[in-house]
Amino acid sequence: MTGILSAEHEAVRSAVREFAEDEVIPRSRDYDEPGVVSFPWEIFEQAADLDFLAPHYPEEYGGSGMDFLSTILVHEELNRADPGIGTAVLTGKFGTEMILEHGDEWQKEEFVRPVLAGDAACGTSISEPDAGSDVAGMRTTAEKDGDGYVLNGSKTWASTSPVADFMLVMAKTTPDAGHGGISAFIVPTETDGFTIEKDIEKMGLRASPTAEISISDARVPADHLVGTEDEGFYQLMDFFNENRIMVAANALGAAAGAYRYAYEYAQEREAFGQQIGEFQGLQWMLADMATKVETARSTVYRAARQHMAGEDPRQLASIAKYHTSEICEDVCSDAIQIHGGYGYTKDFPVEKFYRDSRVQKIVEGTSQIQKNIIYDSITPGDL
Ligand SMILES: Cc1cc2nc3c(=O)[nH]c(=O)nc-3n(C[C@H](O)[C@H](O)[C@H](O)COP(=O)(O)OP(=O)(O)OC[C@H]3O[C@@H](n4cnc5c(N)ncnc54)[C@H](O)[C@@H]3O)c2cc1C
């Protein structure tokens, strides 16, 4: 990990790690009950107080005006402590990125600022029961009506929605125009006709409630449109460029955390009269895990730096997201293996690391979708 960060960035990492060790790890099992809608509000509020929710947001809206790599380090470190809480806390602001980039001053004040203060949470609702990877296939509509829009449709997989104050909802304003007919709307969750239907029971990531939403004649004022009508798909693509690097950082942190627990266990457990960490077979497994974490880290930081430099990070963001989420599953699985049978129990954190982070290969575009983007954007001359 050393040598690729400045002293300032190392200081950010240390500060977040200290917070994560003291506040996140002791509570990691508190939000892992199946069938219980929970969200780590306390940690979300503490993270907001410490400016950890989105350090790269401008100070005028409650950020710290730091750089994007600082935000990446926050994601990495919170997920290293606990990928469930880490991802949930950072997903609680999901959508503010687009408001900040494309919204007007009133929207930034009214919606972004309270989230960064830890007083409100939000989410982004793109996916529908019949349209996940195929974003342009969404059917939810938003029809102009007087001084507002009336939304109708169904959404699913809406992270944070059961506890959110508002959701950023993508809907078709020109239904026949395919991806060129989508717009983004801020919809307060208390809006009549906007119903959070049911929390979806998941394999892991239970700190982040995820629900279906039914939308029936839900009316929002025209000033809740974010950016320009019919530009939503293009806004979303920018949003994904940034968010994919953040998801990659989540996966990176989870892999680093699983490695840490596996390494520690290998120094403690004994078999055949010696520490299992003295068996070369396990040392090589740990070496492979460390190599995966370090190479993934380089890709994630490089994508972040490209984004910070104002270059188009699309290709590298997909490479970082694809590669890191894949090695994360491998490393978490190997961490269970090193724990033997105990790795398959709730007595050790590695089973939770696996369950909570497995989703990173699916969200923000599956691994297959990332490979489509990588293949489409790389020419032999690039390599
Ligand atoms: C825990 C969780 C939280 C989520 N949070 C949110 C959220 O907050 N907001 C939101 O909008 N969505 C969210 N999602 C939804 C997520 O973005 C989608 O699940 C994802 O985009 C995949 O869509 P899908 O599930 O419909 O799968 P499908 O699109 O049906 O894909 C099924 C399979 O087909 C493959 N496939 C599809 N198209 C192609 C192709 N062109 N080439 C090759 N393979 C392809 C996929 O890779 C996958 O393996 C969340 C999902 C989960 C599990």
The ligand as a Tripos MOL2 file, in Angstrom:
@<TRIPOS>MOLECULE
LIG
   53    58     1     0     0
SMALL
NO_CHARGES

@<TRIPOS>ATOM
      1 C1        -28.1400   -5.4010   -3.4620 C.3       1 LIG1
      2 C2        -28.4630   -4.6610   -4.7270 C.ar      1 LIG1
      3 C3        -28.5760   -3.2850   -4.6760 C.ar      1 LIG1
      4 C4        -28.9290   -2.5860   -5.8220 C.ar      1 LIG1
      5 N1        -29.1100   -1.2350   -5.7340 N.ar      1 LIG1
      6 C5        -29.6080   -0.5770   -6.7950 C.ar      1 LIG1
      7 C6        -29.9660    0.8080   -6.6810 C.ar      1 LIG1
      8 O1        -29.7640    1.4360   -5.6480 O.2       1 LIG1
      9 N2        -30.5350    1.4170   -7.7460 N.ar      1 LIG1
     10 C7        -30.7650    0.7500   -8.9110 C.ar      1 LIG1
     11 O2        -31.2810    1.3700   -9.8320 O.2       1 LIG1
     12 N3        -30.4340   -0.5510   -9.0570 N.ar      1 LIG1
     13 C8        -29.8530   -1.2270   -8.0340 C.ar      1 LIG1
     14 N4        -29.5320   -2.5560   -8.1560 N.ar      1 LIG1
     15 C9        -29.8190   -3.2370   -9.4040 C.3       1 LIG1
     16 C10       -28.5710   -3.5920  -10.1980 C.3       1 LIG1
     17 O3        -28.0280   -2.4340  -10.7570 O.3       1 LIG1
     18 C11       -29.0010   -4.6340  -11.2380 C.3       1 LIG1
     19 O4        -29.2700   -5.8400  -10.5270 O.3       1 LIG1
     20 C12       -27.9640   -4.8480  -12.2910 C.3       1 LIG1
     21 O5        -27.8410   -3.6990  -13.1050 O.3       1 LIG1
     22 C13       -28.3040   -6.0450  -13.1850 C.3       1 LIG1
     23 O6        -29.6070   -5.9690  -13.6440 O.3       1 LIG1
     24 P1        -30.5900   -7.2410  -13.4670 P.3       1 LIG1
     25 O7        -30.5110   -7.6780  -12.0560 O.co2     1 LIG1
     26 O8        -31.9030   -6.8880  -14.0300 O.co2     1 LIG1
     27 O9        -29.9170   -8.3790  -14.3500 O.3       1 LIG1
     28 P2        -30.0900   -8.5690  -15.9280 P.3       1 LIG1
     29 O10       -29.8570   -7.2890  -16.6190 O.co2     1 LIG1
     30 O11       -31.3540   -9.2860  -16.1630 O.co2     1 LIG1
     31 O12       -28.8630   -9.5420  -16.2360 O.3       1 LIG1
     32 C14       -28.9370  -10.9480  -15.9780 C.3       1 LIG1
     33 C15       -27.6280  -11.5750  -16.4880 C.3       1 LIG1
     34 O13       -27.4740  -11.3060  -17.9000 O.3       1 LIG1
     35 C16       -26.2410  -10.6640  -18.1300 C.3       1 LIG1
     36 N5        -26.3900   -9.6900  -19.2170 N.ar      1 LIG1
     37 C17       -27.3800   -8.7710  -19.3890 C.ar      1 LIG1
     38 N6        -27.1590   -8.0540  -20.4850 N.ar      1 LIG1
     39 C18       -25.9900   -8.4980  -21.0270 C.ar      1 LIG1
     40 C19       -25.2230   -8.1520  -22.1760 C.ar      1 LIG1
     41 N7        -25.5790   -7.1410  -22.9810 N.pl3     1 LIG1
     42 N8        -24.0640   -8.8400  -22.4080 N.ar      1 LIG1
     43 C20       -23.6600   -9.8450  -21.5990 C.ar      1 LIG1
     44 N9        -24.3680  -10.2290  -20.5000 N.ar      1 LIG1
     45 C21       -25.5100   -9.5510  -20.2050 C.ar      1 LIG1
     46 C22       -25.9060   -9.9500  -16.8050 C.3       1 LIG1
     47 O14       -24.5140   -9.6990  -16.6920 O.3       1 LIG1
     48 C23       -26.3930  -10.9690  -15.8000 C.3       1 LIG1
     49 O15       -25.4180  -11.9620  -15.6280 O.3       1 LIG1
     50 C24       -29.1360   -3.2780   -7.0340 C.ar      1 LIG1
     51 C25       -28.9920   -4.6640   -7.0880 C.ar      1 LIG1
     52 C26       -28.6670   -5.3620   -5.9450 C.ar      1 LIG1
     53 C27       -28.5400   -6.8700   -6.0210 C.3       1 LIG1
@<TRIPOS>BOND
     1     1     2 1
     2     2     3 ar
     3     2    52 ar
     4     3     4 ar
     5     4     5 ar
     6     4    50 ar
     7     5     6 ar
     8     6     7 ar
     9     6    13 1
    10     7     8 2
    11     7     9 ar
    12     9    10 ar
    13    10    11 2
    14    10    12 ar
    15    12    13 ar
    16    13    14 ar
    17    14    15 1
    18    14    50 ar
    19    15    16 1
    20    16    17 1
    21    16    18 1
    22    18    19 1
    23    18    20 1
    24    20    21 1
    25    20    22 1
    26    22    23 1
    27    23    24 1
    28    24    25 2
    29    24    26 1
    30    24    27 1
    31    27    28 1
    32    28    29 2
    33    28    30 1
    34    28    31 1
    35    31    32 1
    36    32    33 1
    37    33    34 1
    38    33    48 1
    39    34    35 1
    40    35    36 1
    41    35    46 1
    42    36    37 ar
    43    36    45 ar
    44    37    38 ar
    45    38    39 ar
    46    39    40 ar
    47    39    45 ar
    48    40    41 1
    49    40    42 ar
    50    42    43 ar
    51    43    44 ar
    52    44    45 ar
    53    46    47 1
    54    46    48 1
    55    48    49 1
    56    50    51 ar
    57    51    52 ar
    58    52    53 1
@<TRIPOS>SUBSTRUCTURE
     1 LIG1         1 GROUP 0 **** ****
